[in-house]
Amino acid sequence: METMNTRQLEFYGVDRIPAALGGRSVGVIGDFVIDAYYYIDQSQSEISIETGLRTRAVKAIDIRLGGAGNVARNLASLGFRTVRAYGVVGDDLFGRELVRLCDQEAIDTTGLVTQSERWTTGVYTKPCEDGVEFERLDIGNFNRPDPAVCAEVLRRLEADLPELDVVIVNQQLLSSLHTADVRRRLADLSTRTVLIVDSRHHPDDFGSALRKLNLDEACAVLGRVPDRSGLSDAPGIARELALRWAADVVVTLGADGCVACGAGAATSIPGMHVVGEVDTVGAGDAMTAGLACAIAAGEAVDKAAYFGNLCAGLSVRTRGTGRVYAEEVALASAAPDFRYRPTIAYQSSNRRHHNGSEIEVVTTLPAVKRRIAVFDFDGTISTLRQGWEEVMHAFMIRMILGPAADRVPPAKRESIDVEVRSYIDQSTGIQTITQMKELRQMILRHGFVDPCELREPLWYKERYREELSVSVEARLRKVRDGELSPGDVTIKGALGFLELLSARGFTLYLASGSDEPDIRREAEVLGCAHLFDGGIHGSRNDEAADPKRIVLDRLLSSIDGAAEGLPVITFGDGPVEIR
């Protein structure tokens, strides 16, 4: 199995794929449904006179395209010139709303056929309260497709076929237009056009079309029990399915990326590392749309799967049914972050340790003489900011709750507490300004603070910095006064290790997500600033100018002979350094 790593992926040029779609057309045939979010606020609830039961008061409604509709709107926002919809809708309120939403996205609906009897437009009704989605109410599960209506949908698709560069088949409803006859006719189409199939219940039935399915669905086809700890089997599963169907296959692995198999070779693509709130609704739709974009642009299945994986990773940052835009892909593809080697995390039997120590060896490094070392500061060298997590946690909670701090129910407060702690844990090592940007989104999302009172991320950063500086300045003062030694406020052995590397001819760099003036001053007090002859680099309140990434990118671009291995080693205590 070939495993793609970030160094390889940088050269894939996927940011150019949307630009190649300007003259392309795509068709989507499948289950066009509505995703209806009802946001409940019981502060305006009352007792029903008729039933004596308490009502569920809806504060806001959000109606979006779902299913094949969400695939289509992703295709539109990713850059296809023409997106055409083919499916069945009911002669009802939601059917008309679905067509209106398609028109709003410039999706051609001439392929949607109305069935007046025994068909209700599919709706996923999603009640949400305090950020929690409750049991879904599904409309359309008892539909019965009229053979004449299905035939008309196929007739319209086949008439448009010469104008379509790729056709996507979406099937997720049991009571669907995808009858056995429709599946047979679509399988025949796979010999005449480029067909991408995402079929939840019938993946076996579509001829030589490219299949996209998740690991659970793939295991079901092969009669196996899915096992998340068995991700190492995913490439073999993809190869087996590719042989079974004589077709390209993409098996998605959720947060852990996907496996693409084409021409007998399986390529594992790591998942995107996403920091902050995640909503996976619609991620599969974004993946399917991304696959179609790259295939229509003439790319092979491995590159198409990477592009789709990137789209899925971006879509989960959207609350509710997610979508992604071409501009986002271009920006994210320049410096993507990935989840690294998840199989080791899931399977303890795969873990190796260095000479019986507690140091885990994830990858055996090539025998290259290292001559450059890049260090993080807080938690790697310095403990001056020890306890920053608790300071940030208390600050974020206070900012989110605002004037409602004394009125928030305990259960709600606990859920916010968990959300904040999780975010702080995930974001260790990134710039403080980026963390404060996410804080602003949390404040807006929870709604306890009047939007007119919202501040810019830099304001929150300065207030947090003021609170943290109380303990930091106290420790610095004790070091200056001789009450504490530099060794008392650094990781044990860190200063001696820096001196040893410097004496052996290493060029040392310091790269931190904390503010650069603070890091310079603190390194001076600790007596190690002079050792960093490569420079001290910190945050300058520019989220796009990540100091760690800037230092590493500059080093990597200046080093010759990278094929033999990189003479750079990094030290840090967070995921940023690993990535």
N, C-alpha and C positions, 0 to 999 in steps of 0.2 A: 504494500500500500504506500502510495506517495502522500506525505503529509505536507500541506502548504504551510509555510511560516511567514511571519510578517515581512521579512526581507524580500521574499519572493513576491508577495502580494503587492508591494509598493510599485512594482513594475508592470502591473496588469492593466493600467490605463483605463480602468472602468469608468472614470469620470467622463470619458469621451462617448460613452454609449448613448446617453440621452440625446446628444447632439446629432446622432446618426438616425434618430427616429422621426425627424421632421417630415419626411416624405412617406412614412410607413403607416399601414392600416392594420388593425387587429380586430378580430371578432371574439366575443365571449358568449358561449351558449351554456345555459345552466339555470341554477336556482336563484333567481333574482328575488331578494327579500328586503324587508325593512328591519332595521335595528332601532327599536323605540325605547329610549331611556326615560324613565319617570323618576325624578328626584324628589324624594319625600322629605317633608319637614313637619314634624308632629306638633310644632308650636302653634299651628292653626287648625289642629284636629278638633273634632267635636263628636258628640254622641249622636248617632243616627236616630231620629224619631221613629222611623219605620222598623228598624231592627234592634235598636238598643245597643248596638255595637259601636265601638269607636271607629271613626273613619280614618283613612290614610290620606293625609293632605299632601297634594302634589304641588311643589313650589315651581318646578320648571320641567319642560319636556324637550328632549333633543331627539329629533328624527333623522336617521342617516341611512344611506344605502348599505345593505349587508349582503353577505354571500357573494354571488356572481356580480352584484352591483358594486360591492366594495372593490372587487378585483378590477372592474371597469374604471372606477374613479381613480384608482392608483395608476392604471395605464394612462389615463388622461393627464394626470399631474406629472407623470414621468416623461411625457413628451411625444406620444404618438399623435400623428396628424389627425387620424380618424379612429374612433373607438365605436364599435357597433355592438348592440345588445340583441341577443336572440333568446327568447324564453316565453313563459306563459304568466300572465297576470289575471287576477279576477276583476270582474265588473263591480268594483267596490271602492270605498274611500281610499284604502291603502294602495290599491292598484294605480289610482290616479295620482296619488302622492309619489309613488315610486317613479312614474313617468316624469312627473314634474322635477324630481330630484335629478334624474338622468339628464333632462333638458338643461337644467342649471349647470351641469358639469360638461355640457356640449357632447354628451353621449348620444349617438344616433339610436333611436328607439323604434325604427321602422321594422325591426325584427322581433319586437314584442307582440304577441298575439293574445287577445283577450278571450278567455273561456268563461262564459256567463253562468254555467251550471256546474255544480259539483267541484268548484274551484274557488278557494279564497286566497287572496294574495298572502304569501308567507310573511309573518311578522314574528320577530323575536322581541318579546316585551320584557324589559329589564327594570324592575323596581330597585332603586338604590337609595340608601339612607346612611348618612355619616360616612360616605366613602365605601360602603359595603354593598355589593350587589346580591340581592336575594334570589329565591327560586324564579327561574325564567318562566314566562307564560308564552307558549308556542302556538301560533295560529297557522293553520295550513297543513297540519299533520294528517288530516283525513281527506285530502284532495284525491281526486280520481282523474287522471289525464285523459282527455278525449283524443282518440287516435287521429281524428281528422285535424285537430288543433296541432298536435305534435308534428304531423306530416306537413302542415303549413309552415311551422317554424323551420323545419329542415329545408323546405323548398326555398324559403327566403335566404337561408344561409348558403345553400348551394348556388343560388343565383348570384350572390355577392362574392363567391369564392375566388374568382379571378382577380378581384381587387384587394384581397386580404393577404398580408404577408405571413400571418400566423393566426391560428384559431386556438382558443383556450376552452376546454371543457371543464365546467364546474358542477360537481354533484355532491350535495351534502344532506339533502332531505330524502327521507325514505319514500314519501309520497311526492315523487318528482316527475318531471317530464321525461326523465331518462328511463323509459321503458326498455324492455329487452330489444324491441324492434329499433328504437332510437339508438341504443348502444351499438347494435349491429351495423346500422347505417353510418354512424360516426367512425366505427372501426374501418369501414370501407374508405372513408374520407382520408384516413391516415396514410393511404398510399398516394393521395393526390395533393396533399397540402401538409404544411408543418402543423402538427397537432400536439398540444400540451395538455395533459389530463391530470386533474386533481379530483379524484373520485373516492369518496369516503367508503362507499359500500360495494362498488363494482370495479375495482382497479384491474381485474383480469380481462375485462371485456372490450378493450379499445385497440386491438391490433398492435401496430408497431409505433404507436404514439409515445412520445416522451412522457414518463410518469413522474409525478411529484407526490410523495406520500410521507407521512410521519413514521417514526419507528414502530409505534403500536400497530398502525395499519399494515406496515411491511411484515411484521411478525405474524399478524393475522392471516395474511395471504399464504405464508409458509407454514402455518399451523404451529407456531412457536409461542411461548409465553414471553411477553416483553419484559426485559430486565434492564432498568436504567444503569445498574452497575456494570452491564455488559456492553458498554459503548464500543469496546474494542472489537465486538462482533459486527458492528454496523457496516464496515467495508465489505465483509463477506456476504452479508445479507443483500447489500446493493448489487454485488456481482451476480449473486444467485438470481435475483429478480431480473437483471439485465439479460441474462441467458434465457430465462423463462419466457420473456416477452420479445427477445431479439430487438431490444430498444434501449435507448439511454434512460437512466434512472437517477432520480435525486431523492435521497432519504433524509428528511429533516430530523434534527435531534433537539429541538427546542433551544434553550439557552446555549447548548453546546455546539451549535452550528449545523453542519450537514455533511453528507457524503454524496459525491457525484460519481457515477460510473458510466463511462463511454468508451467504446472500442476495447472493452475488457479490462480497462484500468480504472481503479477506484481512487479517488482523491478526497482526502478528509480536509474540510474547511472549518477552521475554528469559529466559535460563536463570538459575537460582539460582546465586549464588556460594557454593560450599561450601568451607570451610577444614578441612583435616585429612584423615584417611583416608576414602576413598570406595569403596563397593562398589555397583556398578550393578545387581547381580542383584535383580530384582523391581521396578526403577524403572518399567518399562513397565506392570506390574500396578497399581502405585500410581497412575500416570497414568490408566489406564482407570477405576479405582475413583473417582478424583476427578472425572473427567468425568461419571460416572453420578450422583454425589452432586449436582452442580450442575444437571444436566439434570432430575433428579427434583425438585429444589427450584424448577424453573421458570425457570432462567437460560438465556440465549442461548449459542450455541456459543463465542463469544469469551471470555465470563466463565467458562464451564465449562472451557475450555482453560487459562485462567489458574489456576483452582483445581486442576486436574489437574497442571499444571506445578509448582505449589507442593508438592503431595503427593509428586510424583516427586523433587523436590529434597530434601525431608526424608527420604525413604526411603533414599537412598544413604548416609546417615550410619549406617545399621544394617549390621553385618557379617552376611553371609549373605543369605538371601532377605528383602528388606526389607519393612517395613510402616510405616504411619503412623497416628497417633491424632488424634481431633478436637481434643484439648487442644493438641497440638503445632501444628496448623494455626492455631488461634486465636492462639497466642503468636507464631508466625513471621509471620503476616499483618500484625501490627501494625507491623513494621519489617523487611521483607524486604530482602535484598541480591541484586543482579542482576549478571550478566556483561554488560558494556557493549560494544556494537558489535563483535561477533566478526568480521564480514566484513572489517573493516579489518585485523585481526590476520592473517587468512588470505590476504588479497590485497594484496600490496605496491603494486599498481598503483592501489589506491584511496586511498593515503595522500597527504596534502597537508601542506606545510610553510610556515611563516610567513616570507614575504619571503626565501626561499632559505636560511633558518637551519635548525638542527637541531630547532627547536620544531615538533612535529607538531600540526596542527589537526584535532581529531576532529570537532568540531561548531562551526559558525560561530555565535557568540553574538549575540543580538539587541542592537541599539544602545540600551543602557540605561546610564544614568549610575550607576556603582557607588559606594556610599558606606560599605559595610561589608566588612571583610576578616577572614577566619578563618584562622589559621595553625596548622599542626602545629609541633612544637618540634624533636624529635630528627631530624636529617637534613635538615630544612627550614631551620632557623635555626642550631641548635646541633650541634657535632660532639663535644661532651663525652663522649657515649656511643659514639663511633666504635669499632667492633669488638664491639658488643654481640652481634652474631649469632654470632661464634665463642665468646664466653663462654657464651651460652645453649646452643649446640650441644654444647659439652663438658659442661656441667652436665646437660643432658637425657640424653646418652649414659650418663653416670656413674650417674644415677638409674635409668635403665631397666635397665642391666646389673646393678647392685647387686653382690652378692657373687660373681656369676658372671662378672665382667669378664675374668678370666684364662682362663676355660674356654670362652667362646663361640667357635664355629668362625668362621674369617675370612669365609666367605660370608654367614653370618647377621649378623655385625657390620657388614658392608658394606651389607646391605639395610636395617638399622636406621639406619645413617648417612644413606643416601639418603632414608629416610622422614622423619627429623628435619630435614634440610636443606630438604627440600621444604615441610614444615610451616612452618618459620621464614620461608621466602620468601613463602609464601601469607599468613601472618598478620602481616606487617609493618604496624604502625600500630594494631593492636587492643590492648586492655588486657592487661597482663602477667598479671593474674589469670586471664584467659580462656586464655592460652597455658599456664599452669600447670595449669589444669583438664584441658586436652588431654594434657599430660604425664602426669598421673595415669592417664588412660585408656590411654596407651601402656604405662606400667609394668604395669598390670593385664593388658593384652592380651598382652604378650610373656612374662609369667610367670616372670621370673628372680628377682623379689622376692616373698617370702612375703606374701600378702594381709594378714596381721596386722601387717606392717611398713609398710603403706601410710600415707601422711600426707595431710592435707587440702591443697587447692591453695594456701591462704594460707601454709602452712609452706614449700612448695616456692618460692613467690614470695619469701619473706623470705630463704631461703638463696641463691637466685639474685641477689637484690638486694645481698646482702652481698658476693658475689664480683665483681659488676659495679662496686660502689662503690669498689673498690680503685683502678682506673684513673681513674674519674670524680673521686674526691676528690684524686688526685694532680694532675690537670689544673686543678681548681678552686684548689688551693693555689698552683700556679704563677701563675695569673691574679692571685690576691690579692697575691702577693709581687712582682708586676711582671715575673716571668721570662717570662710569656707575656702578650700583649695579648688583649682580647676577640676581635679579628679573627682571631687564631691558632686559636681554637676555635669559629669559626662559619663557615657557608657564605659564600664570597666575595661581598661586596656585600649580604648579608642585613640587617645592622644599618642600613646607609645606606638601604636600601629601606624598612625600617620607619619610619625618621625622615621620609623623603619622603612616604609615605602619610599619616602623622600630620599633617605640616605642611599637607597638602592637604585636611584635614578628614575623613579616614576614621576610623571607629570600628574599632579593632583588637581582636580576640579571640585568645586563645591557648588551644588545646584539644589535650590530649595524652593518650595512653594510659598514660604514666608517672605515678607517684604525684604528687599535687598539691603536697605540701610540698616535694618535691625540685625540681619544675619552678619553683615560686615562688623558691626559694633560688637556683637556677642562673640564672634570668632576672635576679635582682638583681645577681649577681656579674658577669654579662655587660653590665649597664647598660641593659637594654631593658625591664625590668618596668614602668616608668612609662608606656611607650608603649601598653600594652594597657589602654586605658580601658574596654573592654568586659568586662574581667576575664580572669583566668588560671584555667583549668579543667583539672584532671587527674583521674586515677583515684583512687577512694576505696574500693577493694577490693569494689566492688559490680558484678558482671558485668552486671546489668541496667541500671545507670546509666552507659552509655557517654558519657563527657564530650563527645566530638565530636558524637554524635547529639543529645545534650541541647541543646548550644549551637545547632546548626543548626535543630532542631525549634522551639526557642523563637523564634529569629529569623524563621523562615518563618511561624510562626503570628501574629507581631506585625506582619507587613508587609502593607500594603494594596496593591491594584492589581497582584497577582501575575500577572494575565493579560498585562500589558505587559512582563513580564520581572522577574526578581528582582535587586535592587541589591546582591547578595551575591557575593563572589568568595572562593574557598578556595584555599589553598596547602598542598601536602603532597607526600610522596615515596612514598606507598603507595596501595593500592586503596581504603582507607577514605575518603580524601579525595574520590576520584572518585565513590564511591557516595553 
